[in-house]
Amino acid sequence: MTPGAPDLTNEYDGPCAVCGAVVPAGTGALRHGPTGGWEVFHRDHVREPAPPARQDLPGWHRRRLMALDIATTGNRAAVDRILAAAVRVSDGTTYDWIMDPGSNLLSLAPGKSHGVTIARARAEGAPAPRALDELATVVADHLASREVLVVWFAPHVLATLHAELLRHGVPPLTGRLPHGVARSATRSSWTATPTATARAAAPSKRSPRGTASRTRGRVTRRPTPRPRSPWPR
């Protein structure tokens, strides 16, 4: 019984849920049954809640898992750059990259505390096209084997990676996999097509302050919608 829960007894005679013998009123114990109703037990037959016995069961947790993470200059998938990336595989394999973002004017967004500065990336990083191609090859090979890719905030990470690959002229994941990039969720599965992915990752051409529209001689502004990510949230 749950610690602190009242010890309920039966007010009427009833059959024991274990042995079937009659339990006199006031001498048994009441517990919730599997269907939501009440069951009565002899005191020495009470079934206390317990975890199931440890078993060696198959499942996704026994498959080859790959985790992907990136360090970026910000949270805008179509604009910000990848400074570093890391891959960890459940078999112990590890990959790390630091990428030179080039000589463009860049700055870290407030709150970015991953520890990879732009100066360090330029000094220690490999050319971005080469590093991105190696990263995309590792991830695409894993996905092609139909294994599980684990990504924290996957819509941002995968959309940013897609935009960076296109920016540097490197084939994206959607171009390396014949059936696109797919994920199976608890209640649904989805596939990102190359066309939709490229359209979503492309920078918006609208004004950052919003889009002006003229209605009956008045100019109003409505907020510019954020580019939709190809990866469901």
Secondary structure, 3 states (H helix, E strand, C coil): CCCCCCCCCCCCCEECCCCCCEECCCCCEEEECCCCCEEEECHHHCCCCCCCCCCCCCCHHHCCEEEEEEEECCCCCCCCCEEEEEEEECCCCEEEEEEECCCCCCCCCCCCCCCCCHHHHHHHCEEHHHHHHHHHHHHHHHHHCCCEEEECCHHHHHHHHHHHHHHCCCCCHHHHCCCCEEEECCCCEEEECHHHHHHHHCCCCCCCCCEEEEECCEEEEECCCCCCCCCCC
